[in-house]
Amino acid sequence: MTASAGVTDGLVPGYLGRVLDGGGDPVGTCFQVAPSVLVTAWHVLGDIGAAEKDARVGVDQLAGGEAFRAAVARLDQDHDLAVLVCDVPLPATAGDLAATDQMAPRTGVTVTGHAVIADPGRTARSLTTIGQWTGPAMWEDATPTGRMTAEALMPGMSGAPVIRDRDGAVAGVVSGRYNSADGWLAGTVWVTRTEDLLPLLDGIAEVAVKRLPLARPVDLVLRVDRDRVRLTGTGTDISAGHGGVSVGLAEAVNESRRARARVTLTARSQAETEERTEQVALGRASRLLSASFLPAPVATELGRVLAAAERAHQPVRLGLAVLPKLAGLPWEVLAAPETGRPLALHPLVSVYRKADAAGPRVLPGPLRIVVAIAAPDTGGGPPLDYERELRNVLAAVRDARQGAADVRVVPFATMAEIRDELDRGPAHILHISGHGSPGTLHLENDDGSARPVTAEELVRDAIPPGQMPPVITLAACYTDAAASQDGTSFAAQLCARGATAVIATETSITDTYATKLLARVYGTLARTRTPTSSLPCPRRAGRSRPSWKPPPTRGTPSWPGWENGRRSPSWPLPGRCRSWTSSTPPGQRQGRPGPGSPDWPRGRTGTSSGGGPSSAAGPPT
């Protein structure tokens, strides 16, 4: 027998029971979600000293009947939930679970349970109260809960199911009533979410959940601390312990990095072998990373969200918030639970690193990009081919220019030149190409020598107060690599100092890949028609063009190397761009003519190394 909608004919549903103390007196309510599987509130067991695994408690039917024994199988004190198993099932089973977070306000609900009534001379075995769903709430410790209002919810009804009137689905479990002394929140009932009940039932009972189809994009955050992983979002809050960084995972990550480094140094005949080695190592890292940091409850919930997004064809934006000492792991290769493919390559998923970034800064259109290429004559690593770098950047912004963007080039990437250009007018994007190292970016001095700068120095000396570009692209080595194990990367520090989003790199990638990747990103931003848009996923943008194949001598997959770090999944952009101007035409400043100029130097030597504008490494922001 399965429950029907609400309570009919004055009968007490057969799926309801009472929890008894050692003397056989009722102390709370329980209900059956599957044959011989009962649910109640944790504090009901705590009040009688039975809130421990395998404890035995007495139970009887709320409608009347012989008492029997049940054993405590699962406990969740934080969410005030407990699951019992028994040999004697109740005569009925409650209806499907309804997703608590999807409950609409003012939805009619009913609660039936044991009731303690202060009425001399009589007692009540059960009581039914009707009410309305009012919405979600959040405790100070970030524990989500639900809220309803009802006039007659009495002591003893804790642990009872909240039944949705229209279909009989269980919308939550009664946790407590707010006893108002001054009339505030009068009639408020706190309700534990069914989303928090599901993990306790895993492996014990298969219970159907009624969920509404997704009607909007999904925003998720995966937080990784010292010993736990937590996945949160609308209708999602699940956590579990993780396995940490195993020896195998560390070796797989290191081997993929070694293979990537070797591929730029080997002859063409050896490149394909190195590519296969890197692919195998990266695939192994993906499997081991997922096994350690996507425990079963988290993986199951993530898989459910992805499946729902696929059915509704809605995008999923996944923010990664990890400890600094774990930031060097290739989190973007976490595997989707069902397919095993990296989440960063899922057609509906955008992965980004969470950072303590500034709130979105709204700038009017058209889209304005300031480009600075650091090619010092001495110091700062291998010589950088300025002309080739400029051609690559112009190729990258070609789509943006066709979208009528304003592209301004800083021919000498000194702090003063960048500051002067930003002083001429606000920019949406600051693009810096050059060399880098963990924690530093190599710009230029006035005499042409290299100048290593920190993020703090860049912001202080190159960014005018109040003129921080919302987006900064760092096409340089190690711009997202921390200088120490517990430190933060150059990109993360920029986010902490006012940038809304930073596109940085994690490892060496090819010039061709960087050009195509940034072309897709900048072109998308220039063509946006909405006032708020998500930053395009860099990895998927570069990966999704089947017509492009990387050069054989640098064939390792470049997509894991690019990261974008931001505070939130969306940030404001200008509307449709209307005109393209260049307040500083490329190549018109003395010393560095631009392509097409009669003074364009043809004899310069020096090539972009693996750490040129298309390479970098490090933990994303």
C-alpha positions in Angstrom: 0.0 0.0 0.0 1.3 3.5 -0.8 0.1 6.8 0.6 -2.3 8.9 -1.4 -2.6 12.7 -1.3 -3.1 14.2 2.1 -5.1 12.6 4.8 -8.5 11.2 3.8 -11.6 10.1 5.7 -10.0 11.0 9.0 -7.8 7.9 8.9 -4.2 7.8 10.0 -2.0 6.7 7.2 -0.4 3.3 7.7 3.1 4.6 7.0 3.2 6.6 10.2 4.6 5.3 13.5 5.6 6.5 17.0 9.1 6.2 18.5 8.9 4.9 22.1 11.3 5.4 25.0 12.5 2.6 27.3 9.2 2.7 29.3 7.1 2.3 26.1 5.9 6.0 26.1 5.8 7.8 22.8 8.4 10.6 22.3 8.2 11.4 18.6 7.0 10.4 15.1 8.5 8.3 12.4 7.4 7.2 8.9 8.2 4.4 6.5 9.9 5.3 3.2 10.5 1.7 2.1 9.4 -1.6 3.6 11.1 -1.9 7.0 13.0 1.4 6.6 11.8 4.2 8.9 12.8 7.9 9.1 12.6 10.2 12.1 14.4 13.2 13.5 17.8 12.8 15.2 16.8 14.7 18.3 13.9 12.3 18.9 16.5 9.6 19.5 18.8 11.9 21.2 16.2 12.8 23.8 16.0 9.1 24.9 19.8 8.4 24.6 19.4 6.3 21.5 21.2 8.5 19.0 24.0 6.0 18.2 24.4 3.4 15.5 22.8 0.0 16.1 20.9 1.3 19.2 17.6 -0.5 19.6 14.4 1.5 20.1 10.7 0.7 20.4 8.3 1.6 17.6 4.5 1.1 17.1 1.9 2.2 14.5 0.5 5.7 15.0 -3.0 4.3 14.2 -2.6 1.7 16.9 -1.0 -1.8 17.1 1.7 -3.8 18.9 5.1 -2.4 19.5 8.2 -3.8 17.9 11.9 -3.1 17.9 14.0 -1.2 15.3 17.7 -0.6 15.0 19.4 2.7 14.3 21.1 2.4 10.9 22.1 6.0 9.9 22.5 9.3 11.8 22.9 12.9 10.7 23.0 15.3 13.7 23.7 18.3 11.5 20.5 17.9 9.5 18.5 16.3 12.4 17.8 13.0 10.6 17.9 9.3 11.5 17.1 6.1 9.7 15.9 3.0 11.4 15.5 -0.6 10.1 13.1 -3.1 11.5 12.0 -6.7 10.9 8.3 -5.8 11.1 7.3 -3.4 8.4 4.5 -0.9 8.8 1.4 -1.6 6.7 2.0 1.2 4.2 4.8 3.2 2.6 5.0 6.9 2.2 4.8 8.5 -1.3 7.8 9.6 -3.4 10.1 12.3 -2.1 9.7 15.8 -3.4 12.8 18.0 -3.9 12.5 20.4 -1.0 14.4 23.2 -2.7 11.9 23.1 -5.6 8.8 23.5 -3.4 6.8 26.6 -4.5 5.8 29.1 -1.8 2.2 28.8 -0.6 2.0 25.1 -1.6 -0.5 23.4 0.7 1.0 20.8 3.0 -0.2 18.5 5.7 1.5 17.0 8.8 0.1 14.1 10.9 1.9 12.7 13.9 2.0 12.0 17.6 0.9 15.0 19.6 1.4 16.0 23.3 -1.6 18.2 24.3 -1.8 20.0 27.6 -5.5 19.2 28.2 -6.3 17.7 31.6 -8.2 14.5 31.5 -7.4 13.5 27.9 -4.5 12.6 25.6 -4.2 12.6 21.9 -2.6 9.6 20.0 -2.4 11.6 16.8 -3.1 15.0 15.3 -3.3 16.4 11.8 -2.4 20.0 11.0 -2.5 21.8 7.7 -0.3 24.6 6.6 1.6 26.3 3.7 5.1 26.0 2.4 7.0 29.3 2.9 10.4 28.6 1.4 14.1 27.9 2.3 16.2 29.1 5.3 19.8 28.8 6.2 21.3 28.3 9.7 24.4 30.2 10.7 26.7 27.2 10.1 25.5 27.2 6.5 23.2 24.2 7.0 20.2 24.7 4.6 16.7 23.9 5.8 13.1 24.4 4.8 10.2 26.4 6.4 6.5 26.0 6.6 3.7 27.6 8.7 1.1 25.7 10.6 -1.1 26.7 13.6 -1.3 23.3 15.3 2.1 21.6 15.1 2.6 20.1 18.5 5.3 18.5 20.6 5.7 14.9 19.6 5.3 15.6 15.9 9.0 15.9 15.3 10.1 13.3 12.7 6.8 13.4 10.9 6.7 13.7 7.1 5.5 17.0 5.5 3.1 15.8 2.9 2.4 17.9 -0.2 -1.3 18.0 -0.6 -1.6 17.8 -4.4 0.3 14.5 -4.9 1.1 13.0 -1.5 4.8 13.4 -2.0 7.1 13.9 1.1 8.4 17.4 1.0 10.6 17.1 4.1 10.8 15.9 7.7 9.6 18.0 10.7 12.6 19.1 12.8 11.0 21.6 15.2 8.7 24.5 15.8 9.7 28.1 16.5 8.0 29.0 19.8 7.6 32.7 19.4 7.3 34.8 22.6 6.6 38.0 20.8 4.6 37.0 17.8 7.6 37.1 15.4 7.6 34.0 13.1 4.5 32.7 14.7 3.5 29.3 13.4 6.9 28.7 11.9 8.0 25.0 11.5 11.5 24.0 10.5 11.7 21.2 8.0 14.7 19.1 7.1 15.2 18.8 3.4 14.7 15.6 1.4 18.0 16.4 -0.4 19.7 15.7 3.0 17.7 12.5 3.5 18.8 10.9 0.3 22.4 10.3 1.3 21.3 8.5 4.4 19.1 6.2 2.4 21.8 5.3 -0.1 22.4 1.6 0.1 19.4 1.0 2.3 16.4 1.9 0.3 15.7 3.0 -3.3 13.3 6.0 -3.1 11.9 7.9 -6.0 12.3 11.7 -6.0 10.0 14.0 -7.9 12.0 16.9 -9.4 10.9 19.7 -11.7 12.7 20.1 -15.0 15.5 22.6 -15.0 14.4 26.0 -16.3 17.6 28.0 -15.9 21.4 27.5 -15.8 22.8 25.5 -12.9 25.5 27.0 -10.6 27.5 24.6 -8.5 30.5 25.0 -6.3 32.8 22.1 -5.4 34.7 22.9 -2.2 37.7 20.8 -1.2 39.2 21.2 2.3 41.6 19.1 4.3 39.5 16.0 4.6 36.1 16.7 3.0 34.5 17.6 -0.4 31.3 19.5 -0.5 29.1 20.1 -3.6 26.6 23.0 -3.2 24.1 24.7 -5.5 20.4 25.3 -5.8 18.8 22.1 -4.6 22.2 20.5 -3.9 24.2 20.3 -0.7 26.1 17.1 -0.3 29.5 16.4 1.4 31.7 13.4 2.1 35.3 12.6 3.1 37.9 12.4 0.4 40.9 10.2 0.0 43.6 12.9 -0.4 46.5 12.9 -2.8 47.6 9.3 -3.2 51.1 8.3 -4.3 49.7 7.2 -7.7 47.9 10.4 -8.3 51.0 12.5 -7.5 53.1 10.4 -9.8 50.6 10.6 -12.6 50.4 14.4 -12.4 54.2 14.6 -12.3 54.6 12.3 -15.3 52.1 14.3 -17.4 54.2 17.4 -16.6 57.4 15.7 -17.5 56.0 14.5 -20.8 54.7 17.9 -21.6 58.1 19.4 -20.9 59.9 16.8 -23.0 57.7 17.2 -26.0 59.1 20.7 -26.7 62.7 19.4 -26.5 62.4 16.2 -28.6 62.8 15.7 -32.2 59.7 15.4 -34.4 60.2 11.6 -34.6 59.9 11.3 -30.8 57.1 13.8 -30.3 54.3 11.4 -30.9 55.7 9.0 -28.3 55.9 11.8 -25.8 52.3 12.8 -26.7 51.0 9.4 -26.0 52.9 9.2 -22.7 51.4 12.5 -21.6 47.9 11.4 -22.7 48.2 8.2 -20.7 49.5 10.0 -17.6 46.8 12.6 -17.8 44.1 10.0 -18.2 45.4 8.1 -15.2 45.5 11.4 -13.2 41.9 12.0 -14.2 40.8 8.6 -12.9 42.8 8.8 -9.7 41.8 12.4 -9.0 38.1 11.5 -9.5 38.4 8.4 -7.3 40.0 10.5 -4.4 38.0 13.7 -4.6 34.6 12.6 -6.0 33.4 10.2 -3.3 30.2 8.2 -4.1 27.6 10.6 -2.6 29.2 13.6 -4.3 29.6 11.8 -7.6 26.0 10.6 -7.5 24.6 14.1 -7.0 26.9 15.6 -9.6 25.8 12.9 -12.1 22.2 13.6 -11.3 22.6 17.4 -11.9 24.4 16.7 -15.2 21.7 14.3 -16.3 19.0 16.9 -15.5 21.0 19.6 -17.3 21.3 17.4 -20.4 17.5 16.6 -20.4 16.7 20.4 -20.2 19.7 21.4 -22.3 20.8 23.9 -19.6 24.4 25.0 -19.0 26.2 24.0 -15.8 28.8 26.4 -14.2 31.1 24.6 -11.8 33.3 26.6 -9.5 36.2 24.9 -7.9 37.3 26.2 -4.4 40.3 24.2 -3.3 43.0 24.7 -0.7 46.2 26.5 -1.9 48.3 23.4 -1.3 45.9 21.4 -3.5 45.6 24.0 -6.2 48.4 22.5 -8.3 46.3 19.4 -9.1 44.6 19.4 -12.6 41.1 19.7 -11.2 39.7 20.4 -14.7 40.3 16.8 -15.6 37.9 15.5 -12.9 35.8 13.0 -14.8 32.0 13.2 -15.3 30.5 10.4 -13.3 28.6 8.7 -16.2 31.0 9.2 -19.1 34.4 9.4 -17.5 35.3 12.3 -19.8 36.8 15.4 -18.2 34.2 17.8 -16.9 36.0 20.7 -18.6 35.2 19.2 -22.0 31.5 18.5 -21.3 29.5 20.5 -23.9 27.3 22.0 -21.2 29.8 22.5 -18.4 32.0 25.5 -17.8 34.7 24.9 -15.1 36.4 27.8 -13.3 38.4 28.3 -10.2 36.8 30.3 -7.4 38.7 33.3 -6.2 38.2 36.1 -3.7 37.6 38.5 -6.6 35.9 41.9 -6.7 32.3 42.2 -7.7 31.5 42.8 -11.4 32.4 46.2 -12.7 29.9 47.4 -15.2 31.4 49.3 -18.2 29.6 50.5 -21.3 30.4 49.2 -24.8 31.9 48.8 -27.1 34.2 46.1 -25.9 37.7 47.5 -25.4 40.9 45.4 -25.3 44.3 46.7 -24.3 47.1 44.5 -25.5 50.6 44.7 -24.0 53.5 42.5 -25.3 56.6 42.2 -23.1 59.6 41.4 -25.3 62.6 42.7 -23.4 66.0 42.9 -25.2 67.9 41.5 -22.2 66.9 39.2 -19.3 63.6 37.6 -18.6 64.1 34.3 -20.3 64.5 33.3 -24.0 64.1 36.1 -26.5 60.5 36.8 -27.5 59.6 37.3 -31.1 57.6 40.5 -30.7 56.4 40.6 -34.3 55.1 37.1 -34.1 53.5 37.7 -30.8 51.8 40.8 -32.2 50.5 38.8 -35.2 49.2 36.1 -32.9 47.4 38.6 -30.7 45.9 40.4 -33.7 44.8 37.1 -35.0 43.2 36.3 -31.6 41.3 39.5 -31.5 40.2 39.4 -35.2 36.8 38.0 -34.3 36.4 40.7 -31.7 37.3 43.4 -34.2 34.7 42.0 -36.6 32.3 42.3 -33.7 33.3 46.0 -33.6 35.6 46.0 -30.6 38.2 48.7 -29.8 41.6 47.1 -29.7 44.5 49.2 -28.4 48.1 47.9 -28.5 50.9 49.0 -26.1 54.1 48.5 -28.1 56.4 48.6 -25.0 55.1 46.7 -22.0 56.4 48.9 -19.3 54.4 49.7 -16.3 54.2 53.4 -17.3 53.0 52.6 -20.8 50.3 50.2 -19.6 49.2 52.8 -17.0 49.1 55.6 -19.7 46.9 53.4 -22.0 44.5 52.5 -19.2 44.4 56.2 -18.2 43.1 57.1 -21.7 39.9 55.2 -21.1 38.6 52.2 -19.3 39.2 48.7 -20.8 37.1 45.6 -20.4 40.1 43.3 -21.0 43.9 43.8 -20.4 45.8 41.2 -22.4 49.5 40.7 -21.4 51.8 38.5 -23.4 55.3 37.6 -22.3 57.3 35.4 -20.0 56.5 34.5 -16.4 57.5 32.4 -13.4 55.6 31.4 -10.3 54.4 34.5 -8.6 56.0 37.0 -11.1 55.4 38.3 -14.6 58.2 39.7 -16.7 57.5 43.1 -18.2 60.0 45.7 -19.5 62.0 48.6 -18.2 62.5 51.8 -20.2 66.0 50.6 -21.3 64.6 47.4 -22.7 65.7 45.1 -19.9 63.3 42.6 -18.3 61.5 43.7 -15.1 60.0 40.9 -13.0 56.9 42.2 -11.2 54.5 40.8 -8.6 50.8 41.1 -8.8 50.9 43.8 -6.1 53.4 45.8 -8.1 51.4 45.5 -11.3 48.3 46.7 -9.7 50.1 49.5 -7.8 52.2 50.9 -10.7 50.3 49.9 -13.9 46.6 50.0 -13.0 45.2 53.5 -12.3 43.0 53.7 -9.2 39.5 52.8 -10.1 40.5 51.5 -13.6 41.0 47.8 -13.0 39.9 46.0 -16.1 37.2 43.4 -15.2 39.1 40.7 -17.2 42.8 40.2 -17.4 44.4 37.6 -19.8 47.9 36.5 -18.8 49.4 34.7 -21.8 52.7 33.8 -20.0 54.4 31.0 -18.2 53.3 30.0 -14.7 50.9 32.9 -14.2 48.6 30.6 -12.3 51.3 28.8 -10.3 51.9 29.6 -6.7 55.4 30.5 -5.7 55.1 28.3 -2.6 53.0 25.3 -1.6 50.6 27.4 0.6 50.9 30.6 -1.5 48.6 32.0 -4.2 49.3 32.4 -7.9 49.8 35.7 -9.7 46.3 35.3 -11.2 44.7 34.7 -7.8 46.4 37.8 -6.4 45.0 39.9 -9.2 41.5 38.6 -8.4 42.1 39.5 -4.7 43.1 43.1 -5.8 40.0 43.9 -7.9 39.9 41.9 -11.1 36.6 40.2 -11.7 38.1 37.3 -13.8 41.6 36.3 -14.8 42.4 34.0 -17.7 45.7 32.3 -16.9 47.6 29.2 -17.9 48.6 26.0 -16.1 51.2 24.5 -18.4 53.0 25.0 -21.7 50.7 25.1 -24.7 51.2 25.9 -28.4 51.0 29.3 -30.0 48.4 28.0 -32.4 46.2 26.8 -29.6 46.5 30.1 -27.7 45.6 32.1 -30.7 42.5 30.1 -31.6 41.4 29.8 -28.0 41.6 33.6 -27.3 40.0 34.3 -30.7 37.0 32.3 -29.6 36.9 34.0 -26.2 37.3 37.6 -27.4 35.0 37.1 -30.4 32.3 35.7 -28.1 32.6 38.6 -25.7 32.5 41.2 -28.6 29.3 39.7 -30.1 27.3 39.4 -26.8 23.9 41.0 -26.9 23.0 40.6 -23.2 24.1 42.8 -20.4 25.3 39.8 -18.4 27.1 36.9 -19.9 29.3 34.1 -18.7 33.0 34.0 -19.6 33.3 31.4 -22.3 35.0 28.2 -21.3 38.6 28.5 -22.6 39.4 24.8 -22.8 36.2 23.8 -24.6 36.4 26.8 -26.9 39.8 25.7 -28.2 39.0 22.0 -28.2 35.7 22.2 -30.2 37.2 23.1 -33.6 37.8 19.8 -35.3 39.5 21.4 -38.3 42.5 22.4 -36.2 45.2 19.9 -35.3 48.2 20.8 -33.2 51.7 20.6 -34.7 53.2 17.1 -34.4 56.2 18.4 -32.5 53.9 20.0 -29.9 51.0 17.6 -29.9 50.2 17.3 -26.2 46.7 18.3 -25.3 46.8 22.0 -24.4 43.3 22.4 -23.1 44.1 21.5 -19.4 46.6 24.4 -19.3 44.1 27.3 -19.5 42.2 28.4 -16.5 39.8 31.2 -15.7 39.5 32.4 -12.1 36.6 34.5 -10.9 34.4 35.2 -8.0 31.1 34.2 -9.5 30.0 32.4 -12.7 28.7 35.5 -14.4 29.9 39.1 -14.9 28.6 42.1 -16.8 29.7 42.8 -20.4 28.8 45.7 -22.7 26.0 45.2 -25.2 26.5 44.9 -28.9 29.7 46.8 -29.9 29.1 49.5 -32.5 32.5 50.7 -33.7 36.1 49.7 -33.8 38.7 52.4 -33.2 42.4 52.3 -32.3 43.5 55.1 -30.2 47.0 53.6 -30.4 47.4 52.0 -33.8 49.7 48.9 -33.7 53.3 49.6 -34.7 53.0 53.4 -34.8 55.2 54.1 -31.7 58.9 54.5 -32.3 60.9 51.3 -32.2 58.3 48.6 -32.8 56.3 49.0 -36.1 53.3 46.9 -36.6 52.5 44.4 -39.4 52.0 46.1 -42.7 54.1 49.0 -41.8 57.0 49.8 -44.2 59.3 49.8 -41.2 58.2 46.4 -40.0 61.5 44.6 -39.1 62.1 41.4 -40.9 65.4 40.4 -39.5 64.7 40.0 -35.8 65.7 36.7 -34.3 64.3 34.9 -31.4 61.3 32.6 -31.1 58.5 32.1 -28.6 59.6 29.4 -26.3 57.2 27.0 -24.7 56.7 29.8 -22.2 55.7 32.4 -24.7 52.3 34.0 -24.9 50.7 30.7 -25.4 52.1 28.9 -22.4 52.0 28.9 -18.7 51.4 26.6 -15.8 50.1 26.5 -12.3 47.0 26.1 -10.2 44.1 28.1 -11.5 42.4 30.7 -9.5 
